[in-house]
Amino acid sequence: MYRLTYNFDSLNRHGVSIANVDEVIGTGIWEELPPSVRGNERLMFIGFTSNDRLLEIGVEYFDDNQIEHVFHADDATNHNRIIFRNRVRK
């Protein structure tokens, strides 16, 4: 089982709560990102919170330590809004 860790600087800077992160990861769509500089798999989750805020949540997977690290949490960029709209319409 993976343990979830957070970049609290990013969450606090953008006014994103852990509950918001959980909502988006649990119900949003995801896009693969290029591997991190460490070679780890990364995903960008895009989805709405219960208060209708469209967020993007970046997660890096550290298999050796079994950690999922939220490295980015912010309002969805225009690029990710388009990805979300196109995927949800299908």
PyMOL Python script that loads the backbone (N, CA, C, O; Angstrom):
from pymol import cmd

cmd.read_pdbstr("""\
ATOM      1  N   MET A   1       0.837  -1.176   0.000  1.00  0.00           N
ATOM      2  CA  MET A   1       0.000   0.000   0.000  1.00  0.00           C
ATOM      3  C   MET A   1       0.890   1.251   0.000  1.00  0.00           C
ATOM      4  O   MET A   1       1.876   1.329   0.733  1.00  0.00           O
ATOM      5  N   TYR A   2       0.526   2.204  -0.820  1.00  0.00           N
ATOM      6  CA  TYR A   2       1.289   3.445  -0.916  1.00  0.00           C
ATOM      7  C   TYR A   2       0.858   4.431   0.163  1.00  0.00           C
ATOM      8  O   TYR A   2      -0.308   4.476   0.556  1.00  0.00           O
ATOM      9  N   ARG A   3       1.810   5.211   0.628  1.00  0.00           N
ATOM     10  CA  ARG A   3       1.552   6.273   1.601  1.00  0.00           C
ATOM     11  C   ARG A   3       1.554   7.593   0.832  1.00  0.00           C
ATOM     12  O   ARG A   3       2.463   7.850   0.043  1.00  0.00           O
ATOM     13  N   LEU A   4       0.547   8.426   1.056  1.00  0.00           N
ATOM     14  CA  LEU A   4       0.408   9.703   0.362  1.00  0.00           C
ATOM     15  C   LEU A   4       1.092  10.798   1.170  1.00  0.00           C
ATOM     16  O   LEU A   4       0.816  10.971   2.357  1.00  0.00           O
ATOM     17  N   THR A   5       2.001  11.546   0.508  1.00  0.00           N
ATOM     18  CA  THR A   5       2.656  12.695   1.124  1.00  0.00           C
ATOM     19  C   THR A   5       2.346  13.932   0.293  1.00  0.00           C
ATOM     20  O   THR A   5       1.907  13.825  -0.852  1.00  0.00           O
ATOM     21  N   TYR A   6       2.577  15.102   0.874  1.00  0.00           N
ATOM     22  CA  TYR A   6       2.140  16.352   0.237  1.00  0.00           C
ATOM     23  C   TYR A   6       3.236  17.405   0.240  1.00  0.00           C
ATOM     24  O   TYR A   6       4.043  17.478   1.167  1.00  0.00           O
ATOM     25  N   ASN A   7       3.255  18.222  -0.814  1.00  0.00           N
ATOM     26  CA  ASN A   7       4.047  19.435  -0.855  1.00  0.00           C
ATOM     27  C   ASN A   7       3.146  20.529  -0.279  1.00  0.00           C
ATOM     28  O   ASN A   7       2.390  21.167  -1.011  1.00  0.00           O
ATOM     29  N   PHE A   8       3.230  20.740   1.035  1.00  0.00           N
ATOM     30  CA  PHE A   8       2.335  21.684   1.692  1.00  0.00           C
ATOM     31  C   PHE A   8       2.564  23.117   1.236  1.00  0.00           C
ATOM     32  O   PHE A   8       1.650  23.936   1.329  1.00  0.00           O
ATOM     33  N   ASP A   9       3.758  23.444   0.747  1.00  0.00           N
ATOM     34  CA  ASP A   9       3.994  24.785   0.194  1.00  0.00           C
ATOM     35  C   ASP A   9       3.060  25.038  -0.984  1.00  0.00           C
ATOM     36  O   ASP A   9       2.457  26.106  -1.084  1.00  0.00           O
ATOM     37  N   SER A  10       2.940  24.060  -1.872  1.00  0.00           N
ATOM     38  CA  SER A  10       2.071  24.204  -3.038  1.00  0.00           C
ATOM     39  C   SER A  10       0.601  24.265  -2.616  1.00  0.00           C
ATOM     40  O   SER A  10      -0.149  25.109  -3.105  1.00  0.00           O
ATOM     41  N   LEU A  11       0.193  23.383  -1.719  1.00  0.00           N
ATOM     42  CA  LEU A  11      -1.198  23.386  -1.266  1.00  0.00           C
ATOM     43  C   LEU A  11      -1.559  24.721  -0.626  1.00  0.00           C
ATOM     44  O   LEU A  11      -2.580  25.322  -0.963  1.00  0.00           O
ATOM     45  N   ASN A  12      -0.724  25.179   0.291  1.00  0.00           N
ATOM     46  CA  ASN A  12      -1.009  26.435   0.991  1.00  0.00           C
ATOM     47  C   ASN A  12      -0.972  27.638   0.058  1.00  0.00           C
ATOM     48  O   ASN A  12      -1.815  28.529   0.162  1.00  0.00           O
ATOM     49  N   ARG A  13      -0.010  27.671  -0.846  1.00  0.00           N
ATOM     50  CA  ARG A  13       0.133  28.790  -1.781  1.00  0.00           C
ATOM     51  C   ARG A  13      -1.111  28.956  -2.652  1.00  0.00           C
ATOM     52  O   ARG A  13      -1.487  30.075  -3.002  1.00  0.00           O
ATOM     53  N   HIS A  14      -1.744  27.841  -2.999  1.00  0.00           N
ATOM     54  CA  HIS A  14      -2.877  27.881  -3.927  1.00  0.00           C
ATOM     55  C   HIS A  14      -4.220  27.629  -3.249  1.00  0.00           C
ATOM     56  O   HIS A  14      -5.240  27.501  -3.927  1.00  0.00           O
ATOM     57  N   GLY A  15      -4.229  27.557  -1.928  1.00  0.00           N
ATOM     58  CA  GLY A  15      -5.486  27.396  -1.204  1.00  0.00           C
ATOM     59  C   GLY A  15      -6.175  26.078  -1.463  1.00  0.00           C
ATOM     60  O   GLY A  15      -7.401  26.023  -1.561  1.00  0.00           O
ATOM     61  N   VAL A  16      -5.393  25.005  -1.576  1.00  0.00           N
ATOM     62  CA  VAL A  16      -5.929  23.670  -1.834  1.00  0.00           C
ATOM     63  C   VAL A  16      -5.800  22.850  -0.552  1.00  0.00           C
ATOM     64  O   VAL A  16      -4.727  22.788   0.049  1.00  0.00           O
ATOM     65  N   SER A  17      -6.887  22.230  -0.144  1.00  0.00           N
ATOM     66  CA  SER A  17      -6.869  21.405   1.065  1.00  0.00           C
ATOM     67  C   SER A  17      -6.575  19.946   0.716  1.00  0.00           C
ATOM     68  O   SER A  17      -6.672  19.538  -0.441  1.00  0.00           O
ATOM     69  N   ILE A  18      -6.219  19.178   1.730  1.00  0.00           N
ATOM     70  CA  ILE A  18      -6.023  17.742   1.533  1.00  0.00           C
ATOM     71  C   ILE A  18      -7.331  17.103   1.069  1.00  0.00           C
ATOM     72  O   ILE A  18      -7.311  16.191   0.242  1.00  0.00           O
ATOM     73  N   ALA A  19      -8.465  17.568   1.590  1.00  0.00           N
ATOM     74  CA  ALA A  19      -9.769  17.049   1.153  1.00  0.00           C
ATOM     75  C   ALA A  19      -9.975  17.327  -0.336  1.00  0.00           C
ATOM     76  O   ALA A  19     -10.505  16.475  -1.048  1.00  0.00           O
ATOM     77  N   ASN A  20      -9.563  18.512  -0.826  1.00  0.00           N
ATOM     78  CA  ASN A  20      -9.661  18.827  -2.254  1.00  0.00           C
ATOM     79  C   ASN A  20      -8.816  17.848  -3.072  1.00  0.00           C
ATOM     80  O   ASN A  20      -9.262  17.339  -4.100  1.00  0.00           O
ATOM     81  N   VAL A  21      -7.599  17.593  -2.609  1.00  0.00           N
ATOM     82  CA  VAL A  21      -6.707  16.652  -3.298  1.00  0.00           C
ATOM     83  C   VAL A  21      -7.376  15.279  -3.383  1.00  0.00           C
ATOM     84  O   VAL A  21      -7.406  14.663  -4.448  1.00  0.00           O
ATOM     85  N   ASP A  22      -7.903  14.810  -2.271  1.00  0.00           N
ATOM     86  CA  ASP A  22      -8.564  13.498  -2.246  1.00  0.00           C
ATOM     87  C   ASP A  22      -9.741  13.439  -3.213  1.00  0.00           C
ATOM     88  O   ASP A  22      -9.934  12.432  -3.895  1.00  0.00           O
ATOM     89  N   GLU A  23     -10.534  14.515  -3.276  1.00  0.00           N
ATOM     90  CA  GLU A  23     -11.682  14.547  -4.194  1.00  0.00           C
ATOM     91  C   GLU A  23     -11.230  14.410  -5.638  1.00  0.00           C
ATOM     92  O   GLU A  23     -11.787  13.616  -6.397  1.00  0.00           O
ATOM     93  N   VAL A  24     -10.219  15.187  -6.018  1.00  0.00           N
ATOM     94  CA  VAL A  24      -9.772  15.190  -7.417  1.00  0.00           C
ATOM     95  C   VAL A  24      -9.126  13.861  -7.781  1.00  0.00           C
ATOM     96  O   VAL A  24      -9.384  13.320  -8.856  1.00  0.00           O
ATOM     97  N   ILE A  25      -8.288  13.330  -6.895  1.00  0.00           N
ATOM     98  CA  ILE A  25      -7.657  12.042  -7.187  1.00  0.00           C
ATOM     99  C   ILE A  25      -8.710  10.936  -7.254  1.00  0.00           C
ATOM    100  O   ILE A  25      -8.589  10.020  -8.068  1.00  0.00           O
ATOM    101  N   GLY A  26      -9.725  11.010  -6.421  1.00  0.00           N
ATOM    102  CA  GLY A  26     -10.744   9.973  -6.376  1.00  0.00           C
ATOM    103  C   GLY A  26     -11.759  10.015  -7.493  1.00  0.00           C
ATOM    104  O   GLY A  26     -12.318   8.980  -7.859  1.00  0.00           O
ATOM    105  N   THR A  27     -12.013  11.201  -8.049  1.00  0.00           N
ATOM    106  CA  THR A  27     -13.098  11.313  -9.030  1.00  0.00           C
ATOM    107  C   THR A  27     -12.682  11.928 -10.364  1.00  0.00           C
ATOM    108  O   THR A  27     -13.451  11.884 -11.325  1.00  0.00           O
ATOM    109  N   GLY A  28     -11.491  12.496 -10.441  1.00  0.00           N
ATOM    110  CA  GLY A  28     -11.072  13.179 -11.663  1.00  0.00           C
ATOM    111  C   GLY A  28     -10.507  12.230 -12.703  1.00  0.00           C
ATOM    112  O   GLY A  28     -10.445  11.017 -12.503  1.00  0.00           O
ATOM    113  N   ILE A  29     -10.104  12.808 -13.802  1.00  0.00           N
ATOM    114  CA  ILE A  29      -9.411  12.052 -14.843  1.00  0.00           C
ATOM    115  C   ILE A  29      -7.921  12.216 -14.596  1.00  0.00           C
ATOM    116  O   ILE A  29      -7.517  13.027 -13.762  1.00  0.00           O
ATOM    117  N   TRP A  30      -7.102  11.459 -15.310  1.00  0.00           N
ATOM    118  CA  TRP A  30      -5.666  11.634 -15.165  1.00  0.00           C
ATOM    119  C   TRP A  30      -4.984  11.589 -16.513  1.00  0.00           C
ATOM    120  O   TRP A  30      -5.460  10.967 -17.462  1.00  0.00           O
ATOM    121  N   GLU A  31      -3.845  12.272 -16.566  1.00  0.00           N
ATOM    122  CA  GLU A  31      -2.991  12.300 -17.752  1.00  0.00           C
ATOM    123  C   GLU A  31      -1.589  11.914 -17.316  1.00  0.00           C
ATOM    124  O   GLU A  31      -1.127  12.327 -16.253  1.00  0.00           O
ATOM    125  N   GLU A  32      -0.915  11.124 -18.135  1.00  0.00           N
ATOM    126  CA  GLU A  32       0.475  10.799 -17.830  1.00  0.00           C
ATOM    127  C   GLU A  32       1.352  12.007 -18.100  1.00  0.00           C
ATOM    128  O   GLU A  32       1.136  12.742 -19.064  1.00  0.00           O
ATOM    129  N   LEU A  33       2.329  12.204 -17.256  1.00  0.00           N
ATOM    130  CA  LEU A  33       3.347  13.235 -17.440  1.00  0.00           C
ATOM    131  C   LEU A  33       4.666  12.548 -17.758  1.00  0.00           C
ATOM    132  O   LEU A  33       4.827  11.358 -17.488  1.00  0.00           O
ATOM    133  N   PRO A  34       5.615  13.291 -18.332  1.00  0.00           N
ATOM    134  CA  PRO A  34       6.945  12.692 -18.505  1.00  0.00           C
ATOM    135  C   PRO A  34       7.503  12.297 -17.132  1.00  0.00           C
ATOM    136  O   PRO A  34       7.140  12.897 -16.120  1.00  0.00           O
ATOM    137  N   PRO A  35       8.376  11.300 -17.096  1.00  0.00           N
ATOM    138  CA  PRO A  35       8.969  10.905 -15.810  1.00  0.00           C
ATOM    139  C   PRO A  35       9.693  12.088 -15.154  1.00  0.00           C
ATOM    140  O   PRO A  35      10.142  13.017 -15.825  1.00  0.00           O
ATOM    141  N   SER A  36       9.788  12.021 -13.838  1.00  0.00           N
ATOM    142  CA  SER A  36      10.511  13.059 -13.100  1.00  0.00           C
ATOM    143  C   SER A  36      12.004  12.955 -13.415  1.00  0.00           C
ATOM    144  O   SER A  36      12.440  12.005 -14.065  1.00  0.00           O
ATOM    145  N   VAL A  37      12.775  13.924 -12.956  1.00  0.00           N
ATOM    146  CA  VAL A  37      14.224  13.879 -13.160  1.00  0.00           C
ATOM    147  C   VAL A  37      14.835  12.670 -12.457  1.00  0.00           C
ATOM    148  O   VAL A  37      15.933  12.238 -12.810  1.00  0.00           O
ATOM    149  N   ARG A  38      14.140  12.127 -11.476  1.00  0.00           N
ATOM    150  CA  ARG A  38      14.593  10.921 -10.775  1.00  0.00           C
ATOM    151  C   ARG A  38      14.162   9.653 -11.515  1.00  0.00           C
ATOM    152  O   ARG A  38      14.530   8.548 -11.117  1.00  0.00           O
ATOM    153  N   GLY A  39      13.383   9.808 -12.594  1.00  0.00           N
ATOM    154  CA  GLY A  39      12.921   8.666 -13.376  1.00  0.00           C
ATOM    155  C   GLY A  39      11.629   8.054 -12.879  1.00  0.00           C
ATOM    156  O   GLY A  39      11.245   6.975 -13.331  1.00  0.00           O
ATOM    157  N   ASN A  40      10.947   8.723 -11.953  1.00  0.00           N
ATOM    158  CA  ASN A  40       9.707   8.190 -11.391  1.00  0.00           C
ATOM    159  C   ASN A  40       8.501   8.529 -12.259  1.00  0.00           C
ATOM    160  O   ASN A  40       8.459   9.568 -12.917  1.00  0.00           O
ATOM    161  N   GLU A  41       7.521   7.627 -12.243  1.00  0.00           N
ATOM    162  CA  GLU A  41       6.256   7.846 -12.941  1.00  0.00           C
ATOM    163  C   GLU A  41       5.520   9.024 -12.286  1.00  0.00           C
ATOM    164  O   GLU A  41       5.545   9.181 -11.066  1.00  0.00           O
ATOM    165  N   ARG A  42       4.864   9.848 -13.117  1.00  0.00           N
ATOM    166  CA  ARG A  42       4.071  10.971 -12.612  1.00  0.00           C
ATOM    167  C   ARG A  42       2.754  11.032 -13.364  1.00  0.00           C
ATOM    168  O   ARG A  42       2.684  10.727 -14.555  1.00  0.00           O
ATOM    169  N   LEU A  43       1.709  11.432 -12.644  1.00  0.00           N
ATOM    170  CA  LEU A  43       0.390  11.640 -13.238  1.00  0.00           C
ATOM    171  C   LEU A  43      -0.129  13.015 -12.834  1.00  0.00           C
ATOM    172  O   LEU A  43       0.201  13.532 -11.766  1.00  0.00           O
ATOM    173  N   MET A  44      -0.949  13.598 -13.710  1.00  0.00           N
ATOM    174  CA  MET A  44      -1.662  14.834 -13.392  1.00  0.00           C
ATOM    175  C   MET A  44      -3.138  14.484 -13.341  1.00  0.00           C
ATOM    176  O   MET A  44      -3.724  14.101 -14.353  1.00  0.00           O
ATOM    177  N   PHE A  45      -3.739  14.615 -12.167  1.00  0.00           N
ATOM    178  CA  PHE A  45      -5.171  14.409 -12.001  1.00  0.00           C
ATOM    179  C   PHE A  45      -5.877  15.739 -12.210  1.00  0.00           C
ATOM    180  O   PHE A  45      -5.416  16.770 -11.722  1.00  0.00           O
ATOM    181  N   ILE A  46      -6.998  15.725 -12.937  1.00  0.00           N
ATOM    182  CA  ILE A  46      -7.757  16.941 -13.215  1.00  0.00           C
ATOM    183  C   ILE A  46      -9.209  16.648 -12.867  1.00  0.00           C
ATOM    184  O   ILE A  46      -9.792  15.682 -13.359  1.00  0.00           O
ATOM    185  N   GLY A  47      -9.787  17.486 -12.019  1.00  0.00           N
ATOM    186  CA  GLY A  47     -11.174  17.246 -11.649  1.00  0.00           C
ATOM    187  C   GLY A  47     -11.738  18.341 -10.774  1.00  0.00           C
ATOM    188  O   GLY A  47     -11.030  19.239 -10.320  1.00  0.00           O
ATOM    189  N   PHE A  48     -13.039  18.237 -10.553  1.00  0.00           N
ATOM    190  CA  PHE A  48     -13.754  19.226  -9.756  1.00  0.00           C
ATOM    191  C   PHE A  48     -13.784  18.826  -8.281  1.00  0.00           C
ATOM    192  O   PHE A  48     -13.816  17.646  -7.931  1.00  0.00           O
ATOM    193  N   THR A  49     -13.772  19.846  -7.440  1.00  0.00           N
ATOM    194  CA  THR A  49     -14.008  19.642  -6.018  1.00  0.00           C
ATOM    195  C   THR A  49     -15.503  19.801  -5.769  1.00  0.00           C
ATOM    196  O   THR A  49     -16.251  20.164  -6.677  1.00  0.00           O
ATOM    197  N   SER A  50     -15.934  19.533  -4.551  1.00  0.00           N
ATOM    198  CA  SER A  50     -17.358  19.662  -4.221  1.00  0.00           C
ATOM    199  C   SER A  50     -17.852  21.104  -4.299  1.00  0.00           C
ATOM    200  O   SER A  50     -19.057  21.339  -4.387  1.00  0.00           O
ATOM    201  N   ASN A  51     -16.932  22.073  -4.266  1.00  0.00           N
ATOM    202  CA  ASN A  51     -17.347  23.475  -4.414  1.00  0.00           C
ATOM    203  C   ASN A  51     -17.081  23.989  -5.832  1.00  0.00           C
ATOM    204  O   ASN A  51     -16.893  25.187  -6.044  1.00  0.00           O
ATOM    205  N   ASP A  52     -17.068  23.061  -6.804  1.00  0.00           N
ATOM    206  CA  ASP A  52     -16.967  23.371  -8.240  1.00  0.00           C
ATOM    207  C   ASP A  52     -15.678  24.078  -8.649  1.00  0.00           C
ATOM    208  O   ASP A  52     -15.685  24.878  -9.585  1.00  0.00           O
ATOM    209  N   ARG A  53     -14.599  23.799  -7.976  1.00  0.00           N
ATOM    210  CA  ARG A  53     -13.288  24.331  -8.359  1.00  0.00           C
ATOM    211  C   ARG A  53     -12.563  23.256  -9.169  1.00  0.00           C
ATOM    212  O   ARG A  53     -12.377  22.135  -8.696  1.00  0.00           O
ATOM    213  N   LEU A  54     -12.155  23.605 -10.395  1.00  0.00           N
ATOM    214  CA  LEU A  54     -11.455  22.649 -11.252  1.00  0.00           C
ATOM    215  C   LEU A  54      -9.959  22.740 -10.945  1.00  0.00           C
ATOM    216  O   LEU A  54      -9.320  23.763 -11.188  1.00  0.00           O
ATOM    217  N   LEU A  55      -9.418  21.639 -10.403  1.00  0.00           N
ATOM    218  CA  LEU A  55      -8.022  21.615  -9.976  1.00  0.00           C
ATOM    219  C   LEU A  55      -7.204  20.640 -10.799  1.00  0.00           C
ATOM    220  O   LEU A  55      -7.735  19.726 -11.430  1.00  0.00           O
ATOM    221  N   GLU A  56      -5.887  20.857 -10.777  1.00  0.00           N
ATOM    222  CA  GLU A  56      -4.935  19.890 -11.290  1.00  0.00           C
ATOM    223  C   GLU A  56      -4.025  19.501 -10.126  1.00  0.00           C
ATOM    224  O   GLU A  56      -3.512  20.358  -9.406  1.00  0.00           O
ATOM    225  N   ILE A  57      -3.838  18.200  -9.959  1.00  0.00           N
ATOM    226  CA  ILE A  57      -3.060  17.659  -8.854  1.00  0.00           C
ATOM    227  C   ILE A  57      -1.978  16.759  -9.445  1.00  0.00           C
ATOM    228  O   ILE A  57      -2.287  15.727 -10.042  1.00  0.00           O
ATOM    229  N   GLY A  58      -0.717  17.144  -9.281  1.00  0.00           N
ATOM    230  CA  GLY A  58       0.401  16.354  -9.780  1.00  0.00           C
ATOM    231  C   GLY A  58       0.897  15.393  -8.721  1.00  0.00           C
ATOM    232  O   GLY A  58       1.137  15.781  -7.577  1.00  0.00           O
ATOM    233  N   VAL A  59       1.052  14.122  -9.109  1.00  0.00           N
ATOM    234  CA  VAL A  59       1.492  13.084  -8.178  1.00  0.00           C
ATOM    235  C   VAL A  59       2.687  12.355  -8.782  1.00  0.00           C
ATOM    236  O   VAL A  59       2.669  11.955  -9.946  1.00  0.00           O
ATOM    237  N   GLU A  60       3.732  12.189  -7.959  1.00  0.00           N
ATOM    238  CA  GLU A  60       4.913  11.414  -8.345  1.00  0.00           C
ATOM    239  C   GLU A  60       4.939  10.138  -7.513  1.00  0.00           C
ATOM    240  O   GLU A  60       4.642  10.164  -6.319  1.00  0.00           O
ATOM    241  N   TYR A  61       5.295   9.022  -8.146  1.00  0.00           N
ATOM    242  CA  TYR A  61       5.273   7.713  -7.496  1.00  0.00           C
ATOM    243  C   TYR A  61       6.699   7.237  -7.230  1.00  0.00           C
ATOM    244  O   TYR A  61       7.492   7.054  -8.155  1.00  0.00           O
ATOM    245  N   PHE A  62       7.008   7.041  -5.952  1.00  0.00           N
ATOM    246  CA  PHE A  62       8.310   6.542  -5.527  1.00  0.00           C
ATOM    247  C   PHE A  62       8.136   5.073  -5.138  1.00  0.00           C
ATOM    248  O   PHE A  62       7.803   4.765  -3.994  1.00  0.00           O
ATOM    249  N   ASP A  63       8.364   4.168  -6.095  1.00  0.00           N
ATOM    250  CA  ASP A  63       8.119   2.744  -5.862  1.00  0.00           C
ATOM    251  C   ASP A  63       9.023   2.167  -4.780  1.00  0.00           C
ATOM    252  O   ASP A  63       8.595   1.309  -4.008  1.00  0.00           O
ATOM    253  N   ASP A  64      10.276   2.632  -4.715  1.00  0.00           N
ATOM    254  CA  ASP A  64      11.196   2.048  -3.741  1.00  0.00           C
ATOM    255  C   ASP A  64      10.762   2.318  -2.300  1.00  0.00           C
ATOM    256  O   ASP A  64      11.037   1.510  -1.412  1.00  0.00           O
ATOM    257  N   ASN A  65      10.086   3.446  -2.059  1.00  0.00           N
ATOM    258  CA  ASN A  65       9.605   3.778  -0.713  1.00  0.00           C
ATOM    259  C   ASN A  65       8.095   3.619  -0.581  1.00  0.00           C
ATOM    260  O   ASN A  65       7.533   3.866   0.486  1.00  0.00           O
ATOM    261  N   GLN A  66       7.444   3.210  -1.656  1.00  0.00           N
ATOM    262  CA  GLN A  66       5.984   3.087  -1.706  1.00  0.00           C
ATOM    263  C   GLN A  66       5.302   4.381  -1.250  1.00  0.00           C
ATOM    264  O   GLN A  66       4.468   4.391  -0.345  1.00  0.00           O
ATOM    265  N   ILE A  67       5.694   5.463  -1.914  1.00  0.00           N
ATOM    266  CA  ILE A  67       5.142   6.783  -1.605  1.00  0.00           C
ATOM    267  C   ILE A  67       4.525   7.374  -2.863  1.00  0.00           C
ATOM    268  O   ILE A  67       5.107   7.312  -3.946  1.00  0.00           O
ATOM    269  N   GLU A  68       3.331   7.952  -2.700  1.00  0.00           N
ATOM    270  CA  GLU A  68       2.708   8.798  -3.723  1.00  0.00           C
ATOM    271  C   GLU A  68       2.847  10.222  -3.189  1.00  0.00           C
ATOM    272  O   GLU A  68       2.291  10.553  -2.141  1.00  0.00           O
ATOM    273  N   HIS A  69       3.583  11.055  -3.904  1.00  0.00           N
ATOM    274  CA  HIS A  69       3.851  12.406  -3.413  1.00  0.00           C
ATOM    275  C   HIS A  69       3.116  13.437  -4.268  1.00  0.00           C
ATOM    276  O   HIS A  69       3.348  13.530  -5.474  1.00  0.00           O
ATOM    277  N   VAL A  70       2.229  14.211  -3.639  1.00  0.00           N
ATOM    278  CA  VAL A  70       1.547  15.311  -4.327  1.00  0.00           C
ATOM    279  C   VAL A  70       2.540  16.461  -4.392  1.00  0.00           C
ATOM    280  O   VAL A  70       2.809  17.124  -3.391  1.00  0.00           O
ATOM    281  N   PHE A  71       3.085  16.690  -5.598  1.00  0.00           N
ATOM    282  CA  PHE A  71       4.093  17.727  -5.757  1.00  0.00           C
ATOM    283  C   PHE A  71       3.513  19.045  -6.261  1.00  0.00           C
ATOM    284  O   PHE A  71       4.180  20.079  -6.220  1.00  0.00           O
ATOM    285  N   HIS A  72       2.268  19.006  -6.736  1.00  0.00           N
ATOM    286  CA  HIS A  72       1.653  20.198  -7.333  1.00  0.00           C
ATOM    287  C   HIS A  72       0.157  20.155  -7.098  1.00  0.00           C
ATOM    288  O   HIS A  72      -0.476  19.112  -7.264  1.00  0.00           O
ATOM    289  N   ALA A  73      -0.415  21.301  -6.707  1.00  0.00           N
ATOM    290  CA  ALA A  73      -1.869  21.417  -6.534  1.00  0.00           C
ATOM    291  C   ALA A  73      -2.262  22.861  -6.802  1.00  0.00           C
ATOM    292  O   ALA A  73      -1.825  23.772  -6.100  1.00  0.00           O
ATOM    293  N   ASP A  74      -3.099  23.066  -7.834  1.00  0.00           N
ATOM    294  CA  ASP A  74      -3.473  24.426  -8.219  1.00  0.00           C
ATOM    295  C   ASP A  74      -4.728  24.363  -9.089  1.00  0.00           C
ATOM    296  O   ASP A  74      -5.185  23.287  -9.473  1.00  0.00           O
ATOM    297  N   ASP A  75      -5.272  25.543  -9.389  1.00  0.00           N
ATOM    298  CA  ASP A  75      -6.368  25.620 -10.350  1.00  0.00           C
ATOM    299  C   ASP A  75      -5.864  25.093 -11.691  1.00  0.00           C
ATOM    300  O   ASP A  75      -4.707  25.307 -12.054  1.00  0.00           O
ATOM    301  N   ALA A  76      -6.727  24.411 -12.416  1.00  0.00           N
ATOM    302  CA  ALA A  76      -6.342  23.824 -13.697  1.00  0.00           C
ATOM    303  C   ALA A  76      -5.961  24.919 -14.696  1.00  0.00           C
ATOM    304  O   ALA A  76      -6.641  25.938 -14.813  1.00  0.00           O
ATOM    305  N   THR A  77      -4.867  24.686 -15.407  1.00  0.00           N
ATOM    306  CA  THR A  77      -4.452  25.591 -16.474  1.00  0.00           C
ATOM    307  C   THR A  77      -5.433  25.462 -17.638  1.00  0.00           C
ATOM    308  O   THR A  77      -6.220  24.518 -17.693  1.00  0.00           O
ATOM    309  N   ASN A  78      -5.379  26.408 -18.558  1.00  0.00           N
ATOM    310  CA  ASN A  78      -6.237  26.321 -19.748  1.00  0.00           C
ATOM    311  C   ASN A  78      -5.993  25.021 -20.497  1.00  0.00           C
ATOM    312  O   ASN A  78      -6.935  24.390 -20.977  1.00  0.00           O
ATOM    313  N   HIS A  79      -4.731  24.620 -20.598  1.00  0.00           N
ATOM    314  CA  HIS A  79      -4.377  23.373 -21.285  1.00  0.00           C
ATOM    315  C   HIS A  79      -5.082  22.185 -20.625  1.00  0.00           C
ATOM    316  O   HIS A  79      -5.676  21.356 -21.314  1.00  0.00           O
ATOM    317  N   ASN A  80      -5.020  22.101 -19.304  1.00  0.00           N
ATOM    318  CA  ASN A  80      -5.647  20.976 -18.601  1.00  0.00           C
ATOM    319  C   ASN A  80      -7.164  21.082 -18.565  1.00  0.00           C
ATOM    320  O   ASN A  80      -7.846  20.059 -18.492  1.00  0.00           O
ATOM    321  N   ARG A  81      -7.707  22.290 -18.615  1.00  0.00           N
ATOM    322  CA  ARG A  81      -9.159  22.457 -18.728  1.00  0.00           C
ATOM    323  C   ARG A  81      -9.664  21.862 -20.040  1.00  0.00           C
ATOM    324  O   ARG A  81     -10.703  21.202 -20.074  1.00  0.00           O
ATOM    325  N   ILE A  82      -8.923  22.102 -21.113  1.00  0.00           N
ATOM    326  CA  ILE A  82      -9.296  21.568 -22.426  1.00  0.00           C
ATOM    327  C   ILE A  82      -9.216  20.047 -22.414  1.00  0.00           C
ATOM    328  O   ILE A  82     -10.119  19.375 -22.911  1.00  0.00           O
ATOM    329  N   ILE A  83      -8.141  19.499 -21.850  1.00  0.00           N
ATOM    330  CA  ILE A  83      -8.018  18.036 -21.745  1.00  0.00           C
ATOM    331  C   ILE A  83      -9.217  17.475 -20.978  1.00  0.00           C
ATOM    332  O   ILE A  83      -9.824  16.490 -21.397  1.00  0.00           O
ATOM    333  N   PHE A  84      -9.550  18.103 -19.865  1.00  0.00           N
ATOM    334  CA  PHE A  84     -10.663  17.622 -19.039  1.00  0.00           C
ATOM    335  C   PHE A  84     -11.969  17.665 -19.816  1.00  0.00           C
ATOM    336  O   PHE A  84     -12.699  16.675 -19.851  1.00  0.00           O
ATOM    337  N   ARG A  85     -12.273  18.801 -20.440  1.00  0.00           N
ATOM    338  CA  ARG A  85     -13.515  18.932 -21.223  1.00  0.00           C
ATOM    339  C   ARG A  85     -13.607  17.898 -22.320  1.00  0.00           C
ATOM    340  O   ARG A  85     -14.653  17.275 -22.501  1.00  0.00           O
ATOM    341  N   ASN A  86     -12.512  17.704 -23.062  1.00  0.00           N
ATOM    342  CA  ASN A  86     -12.526  16.752 -24.163  1.00  0.00           C
ATOM    343  C   ASN A  86     -12.700  15.315 -23.681  1.00  0.00           C
ATOM    344  O   ASN A  86     -13.391  14.532 -24.334  1.00  0.00           O
ATOM    345  N   ARG A  87     -12.100  14.956 -22.570  1.00  0.00           N
ATOM    346  CA  ARG A  87     -12.212  13.587 -22.060  1.00  0.00           C
ATOM    347  C   ARG A  87     -13.572  13.322 -21.450  1.00  0.00           C
ATOM    348  O   ARG A  87     -14.089  12.211 -21.567  1.00  0.00           O
ATOM    349  N   VAL A  88     -14.175  14.329 -20.790  1.00  0.00           N
ATOM    350  CA  VAL A  88     -15.456  14.131 -20.124  1.00  0.00           C
ATOM    351  C   VAL A  88     -16.583  14.069 -21.151  1.00  0.00           C
ATOM    352  O   VAL A  88     -17.569  13.368 -20.925  1.00  0.00           O
ATOM    353  N   ARG A  89     -16.469  14.774 -22.257  1.00  0.00           N
ATOM    354  CA  ARG A  89     -17.506  14.781 -23.294  1.00  0.00           C
ATOM    355  C   ARG A  89     -17.677  13.457 -23.982  1.00  0.00           C
ATOM    356  O   ARG A  89     -18.762  13.162 -24.485  1.00  0.00           O
ATOM    357  N   LYS A  90     -16.634  12.644 -24.022  1.00  0.00           N
ATOM    358  CA  LYS A  90     -16.689  11.375 -24.778  1.00  0.00           C
ATOM    359  C   LYS A  90     -17.627  10.393 -24.182  1.00  0.00           C
ATOM    360  O   LYS A  90     -17.778   9.288 -24.703  1.00  0.00           O
TER     361      LYS A  90
END
""", "prot")
cmd.dss("prot")
cmd.show_as("cartoon", "prot")
cmd.util.cbc("prot")
cmd.orient("prot")
